[in-house]
Amino acid sequence: MQFAVAMEAVMSMHDSRKGNSWRITPLEYLINKLKEEFVEWETTPTKKELIDVANVCMMLFHRKGIDAA
């Protein structure tokens, strides 16, 4: 729950500027953003960077429609 709250806090910080633009952003952009965020985490392994990675994963999860495996 703590992780989800942290993810939501970061998403909320960007609401006034970006809103739900991730819902219509090209998937290729989100995939590249995930790679970028992962590199940032590798370079600066902080909880903040992990939250960024997780938020992009969440966006892709909702956009791509992941099947249960």
Helices and strands as residue ranges (DSSP letters): H 2-13, H 15-18, G 21-23, H 27-43, H 47-64
